[in-house]
Amino acid sequence: YPALWAERSARFRSEIGTRGLLDQPYGRGPRQKLDLFLPQSKPRGLFVFVHGGYWVQFGRESWSHLAQGALEAGWACCMPSYTLAPGAAIPDMTREIAAAITASMAMVQGPVVVSGHSAGGHLAARMACRDSAIEVTRVVPISPLSELEPLMQTAMQASLRLTSEQCAEESPARLEKAQRTSAHVWVGGQERPAFLWQARLLSEAWSCPWTVAPGKH
């Protein structure tokens, strides 16, 4: 799958032309850059997609083709990269995504919708929490990690270096959703049970809908 994603993304980036504003910096770090894709007409608003990879791999360049749906619906699409673990802790990544969205909002007016998958689903959900300074209209976390404490017992802890305090502060399922933001959680029906549990946990904590996509992983 990663090779297929990279191929489709590269094709999309080569065909988007001047409607693709690539490698826009939102900070000083080497990964603190975003791509902004624009629709044919004035954008209806800003759609942000945050990539996954368990906070330790991938970047925005692998997912550019997923902007096509937003563009066809008339939305501008922002795809940010962020500093990966162990180079950054998860709270740092939360702040970086907020900074990327803020930078994009300066370029595109209108409502802001944020989505992302896996680790990106976690970061998208964090933008909807009451402690977020970002004015987000809607979030759609896909297979999000909403409770971080179980990850402390996995091999990923060597890179993530989570603390109990960070789990409390960065687990969306433990945090109150901002009233101004609506949410809908999605997850694949063929995902591992832990992802189904994480998705349902967030939907129950936030009293928001969740959809299990049959046959998807």
C-alpha positions in Angstrom: 0.0 0.0 0.0 2.7 2.6 0.8 4.1 2.3 -2.7 0.6 2.7 -4.2 -0.1 5.8 -2.1 3.2 7.3 -3.1 2.6 6.7 -6.8 -0.9 8.2 -6.8 0.3 11.2 -4.7 3.1 11.9 -7.1 0.8 11.8 -10.1 -1.6 14.2 -8.4 1.2 16.6 -7.5 2.5 16.6 -11.0 -0.9 17.4 -12.5 -2.2 20.0 -10.1 -0.1 22.8 -11.6 -0.4 26.3 -10.1 -3.3 25.2 -7.9 -0.8 23.4 -5.7 1.2 25.6 -3.3 3.8 23.1 -2.1 6.3 23.2 0.8 4.8 26.2 2.5 6.6 26.8 5.8 4.6 27.2 9.0 7.6 27.0 11.4 11.3 26.7 11.3 11.6 22.9 11.6 12.5 20.9 8.5 9.1 19.1 8.7 7.1 22.1 9.6 5.8 22.6 6.1 2.4 22.2 4.4 0.9 21.8 1.0 -2.2 23.8 0.1 -4.3 22.7 -2.9 -6.8 25.1 -4.3 -10.1 24.3 -6.1 -11.0 25.8 -9.5 -13.1 28.6 -8.0 -13.1 30.5 -4.8 -12.9 28.0 -1.9 -16.0 27.3 0.2 -13.6 26.8 3.2 -10.5 25.0 4.3 -10.3 21.2 4.7 -7.2 19.9 6.6 -6.0 16.3 6.3 -3.5 15.1 8.9 -1.5 12.0 7.9 -1.0 9.0 10.2 1.8 6.6 10.8 1.7 6.2 14.6 3.5 9.6 14.9 6.7 7.9 13.8 6.6 7.7 10.0 5.2 9.1 6.7 4.7 12.7 5.6 2.2 14.8 3.7 3.8 13.8 0.3 2.2 10.3 0.5 -1.4 11.5 0.6 -1.8 14.4 -1.9 -4.2 12.4 -4.0 -6.7 12.4 -1.2 -7.2 16.1 -1.7 -9.1 15.4 -4.9 -12.5 14.9 -3.2 -12.3 18.1 -1.2 -11.3 20.1 -4.3 -14.1 18.7 -6.4 -16.5 19.8 -3.6 -15.1 23.3 -3.8 -12.9 23.2 -0.7 -9.2 24.2 -0.4 -7.2 21.3 1.1 -4.2 21.7 3.5 -1.9 18.8 4.1 0.7 19.4 6.8 3.7 17.4 7.8 4.9 17.5 11.4 7.9 16.5 13.4 7.9 12.8 14.1 8.9 10.9 17.3 11.4 10.6 18.8 12.3 14.1 17.5 9.1 15.5 19.0 6.7 14.5 21.8 3.0 14.2 21.0 2.2 17.5 22.7 4.7 19.2 20.4 2.9 17.6 17.4 -0.5 18.9 18.6 1.0 22.4 18.7 2.5 22.0 15.3 -0.8 21.0 13.7 -2.5 24.0 15.3 0.2 26.2 13.9 -0.2 24.7 10.4 -3.9 25.3 10.5 -3.4 28.8 11.6 -1.0 29.5 8.7 -3.5 28.0 6.3 -6.4 30.0 7.7 -4.4 33.1 6.8 -4.5 32.0 3.1 -8.1 30.6 2.9 -11.2 32.1 4.4 -14.3 30.3 5.5 -15.1 27.4 7.8 -12.4 24.9 8.8 -12.9 21.1 8.7 -10.2 18.8 10.0 -9.7 15.1 9.3 -6.9 12.6 9.6 -6.3 8.9 10.0 -4.7 6.9 12.9 -2.2 9.2 14.5 -3.6 11.9 12.2 -7.0 11.1 13.5 -5.7 11.7 17.0 -4.3 15.1 16.0 -7.5 16.0 14.2 -9.5 15.2 17.3 -7.2 17.3 19.4 -8.1 20.3 17.3 -11.7 19.8 18.5 -11.0 19.8 22.2 -12.0 22.7 24.3 -8.4 23.6 25.1 -7.7 24.2 21.3 -7.4 27.8 20.2 -8.3 26.9 16.6 -11.8 27.8 15.5 -12.8 24.4 13.9 -16.3 23.9 12.5 -16.1 20.1 12.2 -13.7 17.2 12.8 -13.8 13.7 11.2 -11.2 11.5 12.9 -10.6 8.3 10.9 -9.4 5.3 13.0 -8.2 7.7 15.7 -6.1 6.9 18.7 -8.2 8.5 21.3 -6.8 7.0 24.5 -3.0 7.0 24.6 -2.3 5.1 27.8 -2.4 1.6 26.2 0.4 2.6 23.9 2.8 2.9 26.9 2.8 -0.9 27.0 3.8 -1.3 23.3 7.1 -1.3 21.5 6.3 2.2 20.2 6.8 3.6 23.6 10.6 3.5 22.9 10.0 6.3 20.3 6.9 8.0 21.8 8.2 8.2 25.4 4.7 8.9 26.7 4.2 9.9 30.3 1.1 9.4 32.3 0.7 13.2 32.4 0.9 13.4 28.6 -1.7 10.6 28.2 -4.0 12.6 30.4 -3.4 15.8 28.5 -3.4 14.4 25.0 -6.1 11.7 25.0 -9.1 13.2 23.2 -11.4 10.7 24.9 -10.5 12.2 28.3 -11.0 15.8 27.1 -14.1 17.8 26.5 -15.1 18.7 23.0 -15.5 22.3 22.1 -19.2 23.2 21.8 -18.5 25.1 18.6 -17.2 21.9 16.8 -19.2 19.0 15.5 -17.6 15.6 15.2 -18.1 12.3 13.4 -15.8 9.3 13.9 -15.1 6.8 11.1 -13.3 3.4 11.3 -12.9 0.4 9.0 -14.9 -2.7 9.9 -11.9 -4.9 9.1 -9.5 -2.9 11.4 -7.9 -4.5 14.4 -10.1 -4.6 17.4 -8.1 -2.0 19.2 -8.9 0.6 16.5 -12.6 -0.2 16.7 -12.4 0.2 20.5 -10.6 3.5 20.2 -13.1 4.9 17.7 -16.1 3.8 19.7 -14.5 5.2 22.9 -14.2 8.6 21.3 -17.7 8.6 20.0 -19.1 7.7 23.4 -16.9 10.2 25.2 -18.1 13.0 22.9 -21.6 11.7 22.3 -21.1 12.0 18.6 -21.9 9.7 15.7 -19.5 7.0 14.6 -19.5 5.0 11.4 -18.0 1.5 10.8 -17.2 1.2 7.1 -17.9 -2.4 6.1 -15.0 -4.3 4.6 -12.5 -1.5 5.1 -9.2 -1.6 6.9 
